[in-house]
Amino acid sequence: METQRGELVRLLPDWHADAGPISLYYPSRTLMPAKTRVFIDFVVEAFAHK
């Protein structure tokens, strides 16, 4: 079962919503933690192709 493997399960497979644009807000580019930069790059890349 997907939940036993720790996977997400879509509860309403025939329903979805377009939430519109996604925005990421962060306080400053100066001294940004590496994990924050990696996350931002991941999100930008993931949604660039959609």
PDB file of N, CA, C and O in Angstrom:
ATOM      1  N   MET A   1       0.847  -1.192   0.000  1.00  0.00           N
ATOM      2  CA  MET A   1       0.000   0.000   0.000  1.00  0.00           C
ATOM      3  C   MET A   1       0.885   1.247   0.000  1.00  0.00           C
ATOM      4  O   MET A   1       1.939   1.272   0.635  1.00  0.00           O
ATOM      5  N   GLU A   2       0.442   2.278  -0.719  1.00  0.00           N
ATOM      6  CA  GLU A   2       1.241   3.492  -0.861  1.00  0.00           C
ATOM      7  C   GLU A   2       1.529   4.172   0.475  1.00  0.00           C
ATOM      8  O   GLU A   2       2.632   4.674   0.689  1.00  0.00           O
ATOM      9  N   THR A   3       0.555   4.191   1.366  1.00  0.00           N
ATOM     10  CA  THR A   3       0.764   4.879   2.639  1.00  0.00           C
ATOM     11  C   THR A   3       1.781   4.149   3.500  1.00  0.00           C
ATOM     12  O   THR A   3       2.486   4.787   4.282  1.00  0.00           O
ATOM     13  N   GLN A   4       1.875   2.853   3.381  1.00  0.00           N
ATOM     14  CA  GLN A   4       2.870   2.097   4.140  1.00  0.00           C
ATOM     15  C   GLN A   4       4.279   2.371   3.616  1.00  0.00           C
ATOM     16  O   GLN A   4       5.251   2.258   4.364  1.00  0.00           O
ATOM     17  N   ARG A   5       4.395   2.728   2.341  1.00  0.00           N
ATOM     18  CA  ARG A   5       5.695   3.063   1.753  1.00  0.00           C
ATOM     19  C   ARG A   5       6.019   4.542   1.927  1.00  0.00           C
ATOM     20  O   ARG A   5       7.082   4.993   1.501  1.00  0.00           O
ATOM     21  N   GLY A   6       5.130   5.293   2.538  1.00  0.00           N
ATOM     22  CA  GLY A   6       5.356   6.715   2.756  1.00  0.00           C
ATOM     23  C   GLY A   6       5.085   7.574   1.538  1.00  0.00           C
ATOM     24  O   GLY A   6       5.576   8.700   1.461  1.00  0.00           O
ATOM     25  N   GLU A   7       4.310   7.067   0.575  1.00  0.00           N
ATOM     26  CA  GLU A   7       4.003   7.817  -0.637  1.00  0.00           C
ATOM     27  C   GLU A   7       2.707   8.607  -0.470  1.00  0.00           C
ATOM     28  O   GLU A   7       1.826   8.229   0.302  1.00  0.00           O
ATOM     29  N   LEU A   8       2.612   9.700  -1.203  1.00  0.00           N
ATOM     30  CA  LEU A   8       1.373  10.476  -1.209  1.00  0.00           C
ATOM     31  C   LEU A   8       0.325   9.757  -2.044  1.00  0.00           C
ATOM     32  O   LEU A   8       0.634   9.123  -3.053  1.00  0.00           O
ATOM     33  N   VAL A   9      -0.917   9.868  -1.602  1.00  0.00           N
ATOM     34  CA  VAL A   9      -2.026   9.232  -2.313  1.00  0.00           C
ATOM     35  C   VAL A   9      -3.025  10.320  -2.682  1.00  0.00           C
ATOM     36  O   VAL A   9      -3.470  11.075  -1.817  1.00  0.00           O
ATOM     37  N   ARG A  10      -3.381  10.405  -3.959  1.00  0.00           N
ATOM     38  CA  ARG A  10      -4.373  11.390  -4.399  1.00  0.00           C
ATOM     39  C   ARG A  10      -5.754  10.879  -3.980  1.00  0.00           C
ATOM     40  O   ARG A  10      -6.172   9.794  -4.383  1.00  0.00           O
ATOM     41  N   LEU A  11      -6.450  11.669  -3.172  1.00  0.00           N
ATOM     42  CA  LEU A  11      -7.756  11.250  -2.668  1.00  0.00           C
ATOM     43  C   LEU A  11      -8.875  11.496  -3.670  1.00  0.00           C
ATOM     44  O   LEU A  11      -9.843  10.737  -3.716  1.00  0.00           O
ATOM     45  N   LEU A  12      -8.753  12.539  -4.463  1.00  0.00           N
ATOM     46  CA  LEU A  12      -9.766  12.871  -5.462  1.00  0.00           C
ATOM     47  C   LEU A  12      -9.083  12.938  -6.831  1.00  0.00           C
ATOM     48  O   LEU A  12      -8.760  14.029  -7.300  1.00  0.00           O
ATOM     49  N   PRO A  13      -8.859  11.788  -7.479  1.00  0.00           N
ATOM     50  CA  PRO A  13      -8.063  11.759  -8.708  1.00  0.00           C
ATOM     51  C   PRO A  13      -8.653  12.549  -9.878  1.00  0.00           C
ATOM     52  O   PRO A  13      -7.903  12.955 -10.766  1.00  0.00           O
ATOM     53  N   ASP A  14      -9.942  12.775  -9.910  1.00  0.00           N
ATOM     54  CA  ASP A  14     -10.557  13.497 -11.018  1.00  0.00           C
ATOM     55  C   ASP A  14     -10.680  15.000 -10.754  1.00  0.00           C
ATOM     56  O   ASP A  14     -11.278  15.720 -11.554  1.00  0.00           O
ATOM     57  N   TRP A  15     -10.123  15.477  -9.642  1.00  0.00           N
ATOM     58  CA  TRP A  15     -10.262  16.880  -9.282  1.00  0.00           C
ATOM     59  C   TRP A  15      -8.885  17.510  -9.152  1.00  0.00           C
ATOM     60  O   TRP A  15      -7.971  16.931  -8.565  1.00  0.00           O
ATOM     61  N   HIS A  16      -8.754  18.702  -9.708  1.00  0.00           N
ATOM     62  CA  HIS A  16      -7.548  19.499  -9.510  1.00  0.00           C
ATOM     63  C   HIS A  16      -7.912  20.967  -9.699  1.00  0.00           C
ATOM     64  O   HIS A  16      -8.945  21.297 -10.282  1.00  0.00           O
ATOM     65  N   ALA A  17      -7.062  21.821  -9.208  1.00  0.00           N
ATOM     66  CA  ALA A  17      -7.289  23.256  -9.346  1.00  0.00           C
ATOM     67  C   ALA A  17      -6.005  23.918  -9.795  1.00  0.00           C
ATOM     68  O   ALA A  17      -4.918  23.542  -9.357  1.00  0.00           O
ATOM     69  N   ASP A  18      -6.128  24.894 -10.660  1.00  0.00           N
ATOM     70  CA  ASP A  18      -4.984  25.692 -11.050  1.00  0.00           C
ATOM     71  C   ASP A  18      -4.877  26.822 -10.039  1.00  0.00           C
ATOM     72  O   ASP A  18      -5.696  27.741 -10.028  1.00  0.00           O
ATOM     73  N   ALA A  19      -3.878  26.744  -9.207  1.00  0.00           N
ATOM     74  CA  ALA A  19      -3.717  27.730  -8.142  1.00  0.00           C
ATOM     75  C   ALA A  19      -3.106  29.034  -8.650  1.00  0.00           C
ATOM     76  O   ALA A  19      -2.965  29.994  -7.892  1.00  0.00           O
ATOM     77  N   GLY A  20      -2.746  29.066  -9.919  1.00  0.00           N
ATOM     78  CA  GLY A  20      -2.157  30.278 -10.466  1.00  0.00           C
ATOM     79  C   GLY A  20      -0.668  30.338 -10.204  1.00  0.00           C
ATOM     80  O   GLY A  20      -0.045  29.313  -9.927  1.00  0.00           O
ATOM     81  N   PRO A  21      -0.090  31.515 -10.288  1.00  0.00           N
ATOM     82  CA  PRO A  21       1.359  31.641 -10.112  1.00  0.00           C
ATOM     83  C   PRO A  21       1.799  31.307  -8.690  1.00  0.00           C
ATOM     84  O   PRO A  21       1.046  31.466  -7.730  1.00  0.00           O
ATOM     85  N   ILE A  22       3.016  30.850  -8.589  1.00  0.00           N
ATOM     86  CA  ILE A  22       3.610  30.533  -7.283  1.00  0.00           C
ATOM     87  C   ILE A  22       4.667  31.583  -6.997  1.00  0.00           C
ATOM     88  O   ILE A  22       5.447  31.946  -7.877  1.00  0.00           O
ATOM     89  N   SER A  23       4.690  32.066  -5.769  1.00  0.00           N
ATOM     90  CA  SER A  23       5.682  33.058  -5.364  1.00  0.00           C
ATOM     91  C   SER A  23       6.484  32.532  -4.186  1.00  0.00           C
ATOM     92  O   SER A  23       5.939  31.907  -3.276  1.00  0.00           O
ATOM     93  N   LEU A  24       7.774  32.789  -4.215  1.00  0.00           N
ATOM     94  CA  LEU A  24       8.650  32.457  -3.096  1.00  0.00           C
ATOM     95  C   LEU A  24       9.169  33.771  -2.518  1.00  0.00           C
ATOM     96  O   LEU A  24       9.724  34.597  -3.244  1.00  0.00           O
ATOM     97  N   TYR A  25       8.992  33.960  -1.235  1.00  0.00           N
ATOM     98  CA  TYR A  25       9.473  35.168  -0.569  1.00  0.00           C
ATOM     99  C   TYR A  25      10.535  34.779   0.436  1.00  0.00           C
ATOM    100  O   TYR A  25      10.350  33.845   1.216  1.00  0.00           O
ATOM    101  N   TYR A  26      11.634  35.483   0.419  1.00  0.00           N
ATOM    102  CA  TYR A  26      12.696  35.259   1.390  1.00  0.00           C
ATOM    103  C   TYR A  26      13.315  36.612   1.691  1.00  0.00           C
ATOM    104  O   TYR A  26      13.279  37.508   0.847  1.00  0.00           O
ATOM    105  N   PRO A  27      13.889  36.778   2.892  1.00  0.00           N
ATOM    106  CA  PRO A  27      14.289  38.099   3.348  1.00  0.00           C
ATOM    107  C   PRO A  27      15.413  38.767   2.558  1.00  0.00           C
ATOM    108  O   PRO A  27      15.374  39.980   2.353  1.00  0.00           O
ATOM    109  N   SER A  28      16.398  38.018   2.115  1.00  0.00           N
ATOM    110  CA  SER A  28      17.528  38.654   1.450  1.00  0.00           C
ATOM    111  C   SER A  28      18.341  37.609   0.711  1.00  0.00           C
ATOM    112  O   SER A  28      18.362  36.437   1.086  1.00  0.00           O
ATOM    113  N   ARG A  29      19.007  38.046  -0.339  1.00  0.00           N
ATOM    114  CA  ARG A  29      19.916  37.136  -1.042  1.00  0.00           C
ATOM    115  C   ARG A  29      21.271  37.084  -0.338  1.00  0.00           C
ATOM    116  O   ARG A  29      22.067  36.179  -0.590  1.00  0.00           O
ATOM    117  N   THR A  30      21.528  38.029   0.524  1.00  0.00           N
ATOM    118  CA  THR A  30      22.791  38.064   1.233  1.00  0.00           C
ATOM    119  C   THR A  30      22.813  37.000   2.319  1.00  0.00           C
ATOM    120  O   THR A  30      21.880  36.896   3.116  1.00  0.00           O
ATOM    121  N   LEU A  31      23.854  36.230   2.349  1.00  0.00           N
ATOM    122  CA  LEU A  31      24.042  35.180   3.353  1.00  0.00           C
ATOM    123  C   LEU A  31      22.893  34.168   3.374  1.00  0.00           C
ATOM    124  O   LEU A  31      22.517  33.671   4.435  1.00  0.00           O
ATOM    125  N   MET A  32      22.344  33.870   2.208  1.00  0.00           N
ATOM    126  CA  MET A  32      21.254  32.897   2.109  1.00  0.00           C
ATOM    127  C   MET A  32      21.807  31.497   2.393  1.00  0.00           C
ATOM    128  O   MET A  32      22.829  31.112   1.825  1.00  0.00           O
ATOM    129  N   PRO A  33      21.143  30.736   3.261  1.00  0.00           N
ATOM    130  CA  PRO A  33      21.590  29.366   3.509  1.00  0.00           C
ATOM    131  C   PRO A  33      21.563  28.543   2.220  1.00  0.00           C
ATOM    132  O   PRO A  33      20.684  28.728   1.378  1.00  0.00           O
ATOM    133  N   ALA A  34      22.512  27.650   2.073  1.00  0.00           N
ATOM    134  CA  ALA A  34      22.612  26.828   0.866  1.00  0.00           C
ATOM    135  C   ALA A  34      21.342  26.015   0.645  1.00  0.00           C
ATOM    136  O   ALA A  34      20.908  25.861  -0.497  1.00  0.00           O
ATOM    137  N   LYS A  35      20.742  25.496   1.702  1.00  0.00           N
ATOM    138  CA  LYS A  35      19.531  24.684   1.539  1.00  0.00           C
ATOM    139  C   LYS A  35      18.366  25.518   1.021  1.00  0.00           C
ATOM    140  O   LYS A  35      17.506  24.997   0.310  1.00  0.00           O
ATOM    141  N   THR A  36      18.324  26.800   1.362  1.00  0.00           N
ATOM    142  CA  THR A  36      17.280  27.680   0.827  1.00  0.00           C
ATOM    143  C   THR A  36      17.498  27.892  -0.665  1.00  0.00           C
ATOM    144  O   THR A  36      16.544  27.848  -1.443  1.00  0.00           O
ATOM    145  N   ARG A  37      18.737  28.121  -1.069  1.00  0.00           N
ATOM    146  CA  ARG A  37      19.054  28.312  -2.485  1.00  0.00           C
ATOM    147  C   ARG A  37      18.734  27.062  -3.294  1.00  0.00           C
ATOM    148  O   ARG A  37      18.207  27.159  -4.403  1.00  0.00           O
ATOM    149  N   VAL A  38      19.047  25.895  -2.752  1.00  0.00           N
ATOM    150  CA  VAL A  38      18.757  24.635  -3.441  1.00  0.00           C
ATOM    151  C   VAL A  38      17.251  24.461  -3.595  1.00  0.00           C
ATOM    152  O   VAL A  38      16.786  24.037  -4.653  1.00  0.00           O
ATOM    153  N   PHE A  39      16.484  24.782  -2.559  1.00  0.00           N
ATOM    154  CA  PHE A  39      15.031  24.671  -2.627  1.00  0.00           C
ATOM    155  C   PHE A  39      14.464  25.612  -3.683  1.00  0.00           C
ATOM    156  O   PHE A  39      13.609  25.210  -4.473  1.00  0.00           O
ATOM    157  N   ILE A  40      14.928  26.851  -3.706  1.00  0.00           N
ATOM    158  CA  ILE A  40      14.446  27.820  -4.688  1.00  0.00           C
ATOM    159  C   ILE A  40      14.757  27.332  -6.101  1.00  0.00           C
ATOM    160  O   ILE A  40      13.900  27.386  -6.983  1.00  0.00           O
ATOM    161  N   ASP A  41      15.971  26.861  -6.312  1.00  0.00           N
ATOM    162  CA  ASP A  41      16.343  26.348  -7.637  1.00  0.00           C
ATOM    163  C   ASP A  41      15.481  25.156  -8.036  1.00  0.00           C
ATOM    164  O   ASP A  41      15.092  25.031  -9.197  1.00  0.00           O
ATOM    165  N   PHE A  42      15.181  24.283  -7.084  1.00  0.00           N
ATOM    166  CA  PHE A  42      14.333  23.118  -7.348  1.00  0.00           C
ATOM    167  C   PHE A  42      12.936  23.546  -7.778  1.00  0.00           C
ATOM    168  O   PHE A  42      12.409  23.038  -8.768  1.00  0.00           O
ATOM    169  N   VAL A  43      12.332  24.473  -7.044  1.00  0.00           N
ATOM    170  CA  VAL A  43      10.970  24.924  -7.349  1.00  0.00           C
ATOM    171  C   VAL A  43      10.926  25.611  -8.711  1.00  0.00           C
ATOM    172  O   VAL A  43      10.022  25.361  -9.508  1.00  0.00           O
ATOM    173  N   VAL A  44      11.892  26.467  -8.972  1.00  0.00           N
ATOM    174  CA  VAL A  44      11.927  27.167 -10.270  1.00  0.00           C
ATOM    175  C   VAL A  44      12.037  26.151 -11.401  1.00  0.00           C
ATOM    176  O   VAL A  44      11.316  26.250 -12.393  1.00  0.00           O
ATOM    177  N   GLU A  45      12.923  25.184 -11.264  1.00  0.00           N
ATOM    178  CA  GLU A  45      13.101  24.172 -12.315  1.00  0.00           C
ATOM    179  C   GLU A  45      11.853  23.299 -12.464  1.00  0.00           C
ATOM    180  O   GLU A  45      11.447  22.986 -13.583  1.00  0.00           O
ATOM    181  N   ALA A  46      11.249  22.908 -11.352  1.00  0.00           N
ATOM    182  CA  ALA A  46      10.080  22.029 -11.402  1.00  0.00           C
ATOM    183  C   ALA A  46       8.894  22.680 -12.104  1.00  0.00           C
ATOM    184  O   ALA A  46       8.135  21.999 -12.794  1.00  0.00           O
ATOM    185  N   PHE A  47       8.725  23.985 -11.938  1.00  0.00           N
ATOM    186  CA  PHE A  47       7.570  24.655 -12.511  1.00  0.00           C
ATOM    187  C   PHE A  47       7.882  25.383 -13.822  1.00  0.00           C
ATOM    188  O   PHE A  47       6.980  25.941 -14.447  1.00  0.00           O
ATOM    189  N   ALA A  48       9.134  25.383 -14.236  1.00  0.00           N
ATOM    190  CA  ALA A  48       9.494  26.045 -15.487  1.00  0.00           C
ATOM    191  C   ALA A  48       8.949  25.306 -16.697  1.00  0.00           C
ATOM    192  O   ALA A  48       8.710  25.918 -17.737  1.00  0.00           O
ATOM    193  N   HIS A  49       8.752  24.014 -16.578  1.00  0.00           N
ATOM    194  CA  HIS A  49       8.310  23.188 -17.707  1.00  0.00           C
ATOM    195  C   HIS A  49       6.811  23.031 -17.774  1.00  0.00           C
ATOM    196  O   HIS A  49       6.312  22.329 -18.654  1.00  0.00           O
ATOM    197  N   LYS A  50       6.083  23.650 -16.889  1.00  0.00           N
ATOM    198  CA  LYS A  50       4.616  23.457 -16.862  1.00  0.00           C
ATOM    199  C   LYS A  50       3.901  24.594 -17.504  1.00  0.00           C
ATOM    200  O   LYS A  50       2.671  24.593 -17.567  1.00  0.00           O
TER     201      LYS A  50
END
